[in-house]
């Protein structure tokens, strides 16, 4: 049996939450499948072509209250597209954050650490 070594630079959590994508022509709602400081794997209800540049806004719930929210804005590029249900337009896409400020990355890292500690992974 092969041993798989995790080569990711940042930890990743499996967490479902809605967020906004701006394709330059439309604003879409997506749902995260997993999230790290370097990118997000998500579900969308519209085919977004490979190498599309997107503006992204996350509302990360960072406290115990639903109104304790940290907003993260960044830019990403679609690096993988998987058509899950072409007839319904449902796709899973991987987005690499190619333009993200360090303080925005820190917000994501704090969110991940909090949820890894409270959710057990």
VEXMARMAR-306826 format. One record per atom (N, C-alpha, C, O): residue in three letters; chain; x, y, z. Coordinates in steps of 0.05 Angstrom, whole numbers, plus 5000, padded with zeros to 4 digits. Layout:
N
ATOM res chain px py pz
ATOM ALA A X Y Z
...
This chain:
121
ATOM res chain px py pz
ATOM UNK A 5017 4976 5000
ATOM UNK A 5000 5000 5000
ATOM UNK A 5018 5025 5000
ATOM UNK A 5036 5027 5016
ATOM UNK A 5012 5044 4982
ATOM UNK A 5027 5068 4980
ATOM UNK A 5021 5087 5003
ATOM UNK A 4998 5089 5013
ATOM UNK A 5041 5101 5012
ATOM UNK A 5037 5122 5032
ATOM UNK A 5036 5149 5019
ATOM UNK A 5053 5156 5003
ATOM UNK A 5014 5163 5025
ATOM UNK A 5011 5190 5013
ATOM UNK A 5021 5211 5032
ATOM UNK A 5012 5212 5055
ATOM UNK A 5041 5227 5024
ATOM UNK A 5051 5248 5040
ATOM UNK A 5037 5274 5033
ATOM UNK A 5036 5282 5010
ATOM UNK A 5026 5287 5053
ATOM UNK A 5013 5313 5049
ATOM UNK A 5034 5334 5042
ATOM UNK A 5052 5339 5058
ATOM UNK A 5031 5346 5019
ATOM UNK A 5051 5365 5009
ATOM UNK A 5041 5394 5010
ATOM UNK A 5054 5412 5000
ATOM UNK A 5017 5398 5021
ATOM UNK A 5005 5424 5021
ATOM UNK A 5020 5442 5041
ATOM UNK A 5029 5433 5062
ATOM UNK A 5022 5467 5033
ATOM UNK A 5036 5487 5050
ATOM UNK A 5019 5495 5074
ATOM UNK A 5029 5501 5095
ATOM UNK A 4992 5496 5070
ATOM UNK A 4974 5505 5091
ATOM UNK A 4954 5483 5098
ATOM UNK A 4947 5466 5081
ATOM UNK A 4945 5482 5123
ATOM UNK A 4925 5463 5130
ATOM UNK A 4899 5469 5116
ATOM UNK A 4894 5492 5107
ATOM UNK A 4882 5449 5113
ATOM UNK A 4857 5451 5098
ATOM UNK A 4835 5439 5115
ATOM UNK A 4839 5418 5128
ATOM UNK A 4812 5452 5115
ATOM UNK A 4790 5441 5130
ATOM UNK A 4766 5435 5111
ATOM UNK A 4762 5450 5092
ATOM UNK A 4752 5414 5118
ATOM UNK A 4727 5408 5104
ATOM UNK A 4705 5423 5118
ATOM UNK A 4698 5416 5141
ATOM UNK A 4695 5444 5106
ATOM UNK A 4675 5461 5119
ATOM UNK A 4656 5471 5097
ATOM UNK A 4665 5482 5077
ATOM UNK A 4630 5467 5101
ATOM UNK A 4610 5477 5082
ATOM UNK A 4601 5504 5090
ATOM UNK A 4591 5508 5112
ATOM UNK A 4603 5524 5072
ATOM UNK A 4592 5550 5077
ATOM UNK A 4590 5565 5050
ATOM UNK A 4605 5559 5031
ATOM UNK A 4571 5582 5048
ATOM UNK A 4566 5597 5024
ATOM UNK A 4585 5621 5022
ATOM UNK A 4592 5633 5043
ATOM UNK A 4592 5629 4998
ATOM UNK A 4608 5653 4994
ATOM UNK A 4602 5663 4966
ATOM UNK A 4589 5650 4950
ATOM UNK A 4612 5687 4960
ATOM UNK A 4607 5700 4934
ATOM UNK A 4631 5700 4916
ATOM UNK A 4654 5703 4924
ATOM UNK A 4625 5696 4890
ATOM UNK A 4645 5697 4869
ATOM UNK A 4636 5718 4848
ATOM UNK A 4613 5718 4840
ATOM UNK A 4655 5735 4841
ATOM UNK A 4649 5755 4820
ATOM UNK A 4666 5747 4796
ATOM UNK A 4690 5748 4796
ATOM UNK A 4652 5739 4774
ATOM UNK A 4665 5729 4750
ATOM UNK A 4672 5752 4731
ATOM UNK A 4685 5748 4710
ATOM UNK A 4664 5777 4739
ATOM UNK A 4668 5799 4721
ATOM UNK A 4643 5804 4704
ATOM UNK A 4639 5826 4694
ATOM UNK A 4627 5783 4702
ATOM UNK A 4602 5786 4687
ATOM UNK A 4578 5779 4704
ATOM UNK A 4555 5787 4697
ATOM UNK A 4582 5765 4725
ATOM UNK A 4560 5757 4743
ATOM UNK A 4571 5752 4771
ATOM UNK A 4595 5746 4775
ATOM UNK A 4554 5755 4791
ATOM UNK A 4560 5748 4818
ATOM UNK A 4546 5723 4825
ATOM UNK A 4521 5721 4823
ATOM UNK A 4561 5702 4832
ATOM UNK A 4550 5676 4837
ATOM UNK A 4554 5669 4867
ATOM UNK A 4572 5678 4880
ATOM UNK A 4536 5652 4877
ATOM UNK A 4540 5640 4903
ATOM UNK A 4551 5613 4900
ATOM UNK A 4542 5597 4884
ATOM UNK A 4572 5607 4915
ATOM UNK A 4585 5581 4915
ATOM UNK A 4584 5570 4943
ATOM UNK A 4579 5584 4962
ATOM UNK A 4590 5544 4945
ATOM UNK A 4592 5531 4972
ATOM UNK A 4619 5517 4974
ATOM UNK A 4626 5502 4957
ATOM UNK A 4633 5524 4996
ATOM UNK A 4659 5511 5000
ATOM UNK A 4655 5481 5005
ATOM UNK A 4636 5472 5017
ATOM UNK A 4675 5466 4996
ATOM UNK A 4678 5438 5003
ATOM UNK A 4701 5436 5022
ATOM UNK A 4700 5423 5043
ATOM UNK A 4723 5449 5015
ATOM UNK A 4745 5453 5034
ATOM UNK A 4759 5479 5029
ATOM UNK A 4757 5490 5007
ATOM UNK A 4774 5488 5049
ATOM UNK A 4786 5515 5048
ATOM UNK A 4813 5514 5061
ATOM UNK A 4818 5501 5081
ATOM UNK A 4832 5529 5049
ATOM UNK A 4858 5533 5060
ATOM UNK A 4866 5562 5055
ATOM UNK A 4851 5577 5042
ATOM UNK A 4889 5570 5065
ATOM UNK A 4899 5597 5060
ATOM UNK A 4908 5602 5031
ATOM UNK A 4911 5624 5022
ATOM UNK A 4911 5580 5016
ATOM UNK A 4921 5583 4989
ATOM UNK A 4899 5578 4968
ATOM UNK A 4903 5583 4944
ATOM UNK A 4875 5569 4977
ATOM UNK A 4854 5565 4958
ATOM UNK A 4829 5552 4970
ATOM UNK A 4828 5546 4993
ATOM UNK A 4810 5548 4952
ATOM UNK A 4784 5536 4961
ATOM UNK A 4775 5517 4939
ATOM UNK A 4778 5522 4915
ATOM UNK A 4764 5495 4948
ATOM UNK A 4750 5476 4931
ATOM UNK A 4721 5479 4936
ATOM UNK A 4712 5477 4959
ATOM UNK A 4705 5483 4915
ATOM UNK A 4677 5490 4920
ATOM UNK A 4658 5480 4899
ATOM UNK A 4666 5470 4877
ATOM UNK A 4632 5482 4905
ATOM UNK A 4611 5474 4887
ATOM UNK A 4598 5500 4876
ATOM UNK A 4592 5518 4891
ATOM UNK A 4594 5500 4850
ATOM UNK A 4580 5523 4837
ATOM UNK A 4558 5512 4819
ATOM UNK A 4559 5489 4810
ATOM UNK A 4538 5528 4814
ATOM UNK A 4516 5520 4797
ATOM UNK A 4518 5531 4769
ATOM UNK A 4498 5534 4755
ATOM UNK A 4542 5536 4760
ATOM UNK A 4547 5546 4733
ATOM UNK A 4575 5538 4725
ATOM UNK A 4593 5539 4742
ATOM UNK A 4579 5530 4701
ATOM UNK A 4606 5523 4691
ATOM UNK A 4623 5549 4690
ATOM UNK A 4616 5568 4677
ATOM UNK A 4645 5548 4704
ATOM UNK A 4665 5570 4703
ATOM UNK A 4690 5558 4690
ATOM UNK A 4702 5539 4701
ATOM UNK A 4698 5569 4668
ATOM UNK A 4721 5558 4653
ATOM UNK A 4747 5559 4668
ATOM UNK A 4752 5576 4685
ATOM UNK A 4764 5539 4662
ATOM UNK A 4791 5538 4673
ATOM UNK A 4805 5565 4668
ATOM UNK A 4801 5577 4647
ATOM UNK A 4821 5573 4686
ATOM UNK A 4838 5598 4685
ATOM UNK A 4822 5624 4686
ATOM UNK A 4832 5645 4681
ATOM UNK A 4796 5622 4694
ATOM UNK A 4780 5646 4698
ATOM UNK A 4789 5660 4724
ATOM UNK A 4793 5647 4744
ATOM UNK A 4793 5686 4723
ATOM UNK A 4800 5702 4746
ATOM UNK A 4775 5711 4760
ATOM UNK A 4756 5721 4747
ATOM UNK A 4774 5707 4787
ATOM UNK A 4750 5714 4802
ATOM UNK A 4757 5732 4826
ATOM UNK A 4778 5730 4837
ATOM UNK A 4738 5749 4833
ATOM UNK A 4739 5764 4858
ATOM UNK A 4723 5747 4878
ATOM UNK A 4701 5738 4871
ATOM UNK A 4733 5744 4902
ATOM UNK A 4721 5726 4921
ATOM UNK A 4716 5741 4947
ATOM UNK A 4733 5756 4956
ATOM UNK A 4693 5736 4959
ATOM UNK A 4687 5747 4986
ATOM UNK A 4676 5725 5003
ATOM UNK A 4656 5713 4997
ATOM UNK A 4690 5720 5026
ATOM UNK A 4681 5701 5046
ATOM UNK A 4672 5717 5070
ATOM UNK A 4683 5738 5077
ATOM UNK A 4651 5707 5083
ATOM UNK A 4642 5717 5109
ATOM UNK A 4647 5695 5129
ATOM UNK A 4631 5676 5131
ATOM UNK A 4669 5696 5143
ATOM UNK A 4678 5675 5161
ATOM UNK A 4667 5681 5189
ATOM UNK A 4673 5701 5201
ATOM UNK A 4651 5662 5200
ATOM UNK A 4641 5665 5227
ATOM UNK A 4664 5657 5246
ATOM UNK A 4671 5634 5248
ATOM UNK A 4674 5677 5261
ATOM UNK A 4698 5673 5277
ATOM UNK A 4693 5671 5307
ATOM UNK A 4711 5664 5322
ATOM UNK A 4669 5677 5315
ATOM UNK A 4663 5676 5343
ATOM UNK A 4641 5657 5348
ATOM UNK A 4634 5640 5331
ATOM UNK A 4629 5659 5371
ATOM UNK A 4606 5642 5378
ATOM UNK A 4580 5653 5369
ATOM UNK A 4559 5640 5369
ATOM UNK A 4580 5678 5360
ATOM UNK A 4556 5691 5350
ATOM UNK A 4556 5692 5320
ATOM UNK A 4577 5694 5307
ATOM UNK A 4533 5689 5308
ATOM UNK A 4531 5690 5278
ATOM UNK A 4539 5717 5267
ATOM UNK A 4546 5720 5244
ATOM UNK A 4537 5738 5284
ATOM UNK A 4544 5765 5274
ATOM UNK A 4574 5772 5279
ATOM UNK A 4583 5794 5274
ATOM UNK A 4589 5753 5290
ATOM UNK A 4618 5756 5295
ATOM UNK A 4632 5746 5270
ATOM UNK A 4642 5724 5269
ATOM UNK A 4632 5763 5249
ATOM UNK A 4641 5756 5222
ATOM UNK A 4666 5771 5214
ATOM UNK A 4668 5795 5219
ATOM UNK A 4684 5757 5202
ATOM UNK A 4708 5769 5189
ATOM UNK A 4704 5766 5159
ATOM UNK A 4699 5744 5149
ATOM UNK A 4705 5788 5145
ATOM UNK A 4703 5787 5116
ATOM UNK A 4730 5785 5103
ATOM UNK A 4749 5799 5111
ATOM UNK A 4733 5767 5084
ATOM UNK A 4758 5763 5070
ATOM UNK A 4753 5768 5041
ATOM UNK A 4734 5756 5029
ATOM UNK A 4769 5785 5029
ATOM UNK A 4767 5790 5000
ATOM UNK A 4794 5784 4987
ATOM UNK A 4815 5791 4998
ATOM UNK A 4792 5771 4964
ATOM UNK A 4817 5764 4950
ATOM UNK A 4810 5758 4921
ATOM UNK A 4787 5759 4912
ATOM UNK A 4831 5752 4906
ATOM UNK A 4827 5744 4878
ATOM UNK A 4838 5716 4874
ATOM UNK A 4858 5708 4887
ATOM UNK A 4825 5701 4857
ATOM UNK A 4833 5674 4852
ATOM UNK A 4830 5666 4823
ATOM UNK A 4817 5680 4807
ATOM UNK A 4843 5644 4816
ATOM UNK A 4842 5633 4789
ATOM UNK A 4832 5605 4790
ATOM UNK A 4841 5589 4807
ATOM UNK A 4813 5598 4773
ATOM UNK A 4803 5571 4771
ATOM UNK A 4825 5553 4760
ATOM UNK A 4833 5556 4737
ATOM UNK A 4833 5533 4776
ATOM UNK A 4855 5515 4767
ATOM UNK A 4846 5487 4761
ATOM UNK A 4861 5471 4750
ATOM UNK A 4821 5480 4769
ATOM UNK A 4810 5454 4763
ATOM UNK A 4780 5456 4761
ATOM UNK A 4767 5470 4777
ATOM UNK A 4768 5442 4742
ATOM UNK A 4739 5442 4739
ATOM UNK A 4730 5413 4736
ATOM UNK A 4740 5398 4719
ATOM UNK A 4710 5405 4752
ATOM UNK A 4699 5378 4750
ATOM UNK A 4669 5382 4746
ATOM UNK A 4655 5392 4764
ATOM UNK A 4658 5373 4723
ATOM UNK A 4630 5375 4718
ATOM UNK A 4616 5352 4733
ATOM UNK A 4620 5328 4726
ATOM UNK A 4600 5358 4753
ATOM UNK A 4587 5338 4769
ATOM UNK A 4560 5330 4757
ATOM UNK A 4554 5306 4755
ATOM UNK A 4545 5350 4748
ATOM UNK A 4519 5346 4736
ATOM UNK A 4516 5366 4713
ATOM UNK A 4503 5387 4717
ATOM UNK A 4527 5360 4690
ATOM UNK A 4526 5379 4668
ATOM UNK A 4498 5389 4660
ATOM UNK A 4495 5412 4653
ATOM UNK A 4478 5371 4662
ATOM UNK A 4451 5379 4655
ATOM UNK A 4440 5400 4674
ATOM UNK A 4423 5416 4667
ATOM UNK A 4450 5400 4699
ATOM UNK A 4441 5420 4719
ATOM UNK A 4461 5443 4722
ATOM UNK A 4456 5462 4736
ATOM UNK A 4484 5440 4708
ATOM UNK A 4505 5461 4710
ATOM UNK A 4521 5460 4735
ATOM UNK A 4535 5479 4742
ATOM UNK A 4520 5438 4750
ATOM UNK A 4534 5436 4776
ATOM UNK A 4562 5427 4771
ATOM UNK A 4567 5406 4758
ATOM UNK A 4581 5443 4781
ATOM UNK A 4610 5437 4779
ATOM UNK A 4623 5440 4806
ATOM UNK A 4614 5454 4823
ATOM UNK A 4645 5425 4809
ATOM UNK A 4664 5430 4831
ATOM UNK A 4688 5443 4818
ATOM UNK A 4699 5433 4798
ATOM UNK A 4697 5465 4830
ATOM UNK A 4720 5479 4820
ATOM UNK A 4740 5483 4842
ATOM UNK A 4733 5487 4865
ATOM UNK A 4766 5483 4834
ATOM UNK A 4787 5490 4853
ATOM UNK A 4797 5518 4845
ATOM UNK A 4803 5523 4822
ATOM UNK A 4799 5535 4865
ATOM UNK A 4808 5563 4860
ATOM UNK A 4834 5567 4876
ATOM UNK A 4834 5563 4900
ATOM UNK A 4855 5576 4862
ATOM UNK A 4880 5583 4875
ATOM UNK A 4879 5613 4881
ATOM UNK A 4873 5629 4862
ATOM UNK A 4884 5621 4905
ATOM UNK A 4885 5650 4912
ATOM UNK A 4911 5662 4902
ATOM UNK A 4932 5659 4914
ATOM UNK A 4910 5675 4879
ATOM UNK A 4934 5687 4867
ATOM UNK A 4940 5715 4877
ATOM UNK A 4962 5725 4874
ATOM UNK A 4920 5728 4889
ATOM UNK A 4924 5756 4899
ATOM UNK A 4908 5758 4925
ATOM UNK A 4884 5764 4926
ATOM UNK A 4923 5754 4947
ATOM UNK A 4911 5755 4974
ATOM UNK A 4931 5769 4993
ATOM UNK A 4954 5761 4994
ATOM UNK A 4921 5789 5007
ATOM UNK A 4938 5803 5026
ATOM UNK A 4944 5785 5050
ATOM UNK A 4928 5767 5056
ATOM UNK A 4966 5790 5063
ATOM UNK A 4974 5773 5087
ATOM UNK A 4953 5775 5109
ATOM UNK A 4948 5755 5122
ATOM UNK A 4941 5798 5113
ATOM UNK A 4921 5800 5135
ATOM UNK A 4896 5784 5128
ATOM UNK A 4882 5774 5146
ATOM UNK A 4889 5782 5102
ATOM UNK A 4866 5766 5094
ATOM UNK A 4873 5736 5098
ATOM UNK A 4856 5721 5106
ATOM UNK A 4897 5729 5091
ATOM UNK A 4906 5701 5095
ATOM UNK A 4906 5694 5125
ATOM UNK A 4898 5672 5132
ATOM UNK A 4914 5713 5142
ATOM UNK A 4913 5709 5171
ATOM UNK A 4885 5704 5181
ATOM UNK A 4881 5688 5199
ATOM UNK A 4865 5718 5169
ATOM UNK A 4837 5714 5177
ATOM UNK A 4828 5685 5171
ATOM UNK A 4815 5672 5187
ATOM UNK A 4836 5675 5147
ATOM UNK A 4830 5648 5140
ATOM UNK A 4844 5628 5158
ATOM UNK A 4831 5609 5167
ATOM UNK A 4869 5633 5164
ATOM UNK A 4884 5615 5182
ATOM UNK A 4872 5614 5210
ATOM UNK A 4869 5592 5221
ATOM UNK A 4864 5637 5220
ATOM UNK A 4851 5638 5247
ATOM UNK A 4824 5622 5246
ATOM UNK A 4818 5607 5265
ATOM UNK A 4809 5625 5225
ATOM UNK A 4784 5611 5221
ATOM UNK A 4789 5581 5221
ATOM UNK A 4775 5565 5234
ATOM UNK A 4809 5572 5205
ATOM UNK A 4815 5544 5203
ATOM UNK A 4824 5532 5229
ATOM UNK A 4815 5511 5238
ATOM UNK A 4842 5547 5243
ATOM UNK A 4852 5537 5269
ATOM UNK A 4829 5534 5289
ATOM UNK A 4828 5515 5304
ATOM UNK A 4812 5554 5290
ATOM UNK A 4789 5553 5308
ATOM UNK A 4771 5529 5303
ATOM UNK A 4763 5515 5322
ATOM UNK A 4766 5524 5278
ATOM UNK A 4748 5502 5271
ATOM UNK A 4761 5475 5272
ATOM UNK A 4748 5455 5278
ATOM UNK A 4787 5474 5268
ATOM UNK A 4802 5448 5272
ATOM UNK A 4802 5441 5301
ATOM UNK A 4799 5417 5308
ATOM UNK A 4805 5461 5319
ATOM UNK A 4805 5456 5347
ATOM UNK A 4777 5449 5358
ATOM UNK A 4775 5431 5375
ATOM UNK A 4757 5462 5348
ATOM UNK A 4730 5457 5358
ATOM UNK A 4716 5433 5345
ATOM UNK A 4699 5420 5357
ATOM UNK A 4722 5428 5319
ATOM UNK A 4709 5407 5304
ATOM UNK A 4725 5381 5305
ATOM UNK A 4715 5360 5296
ATOM UNK A 4749 5382 5315
ATOM UNK A 4766 5358 5315
ATOM UNK A 4778 5352 5288
ATOM UNK A 4788 5330 5283
ATOM UNK A 4777 5372 5269
ATOM UNK A 4790 5368 5243
ATOM UNK A 4772 5376 5222
ATOM UNK A 4778 5374 5199
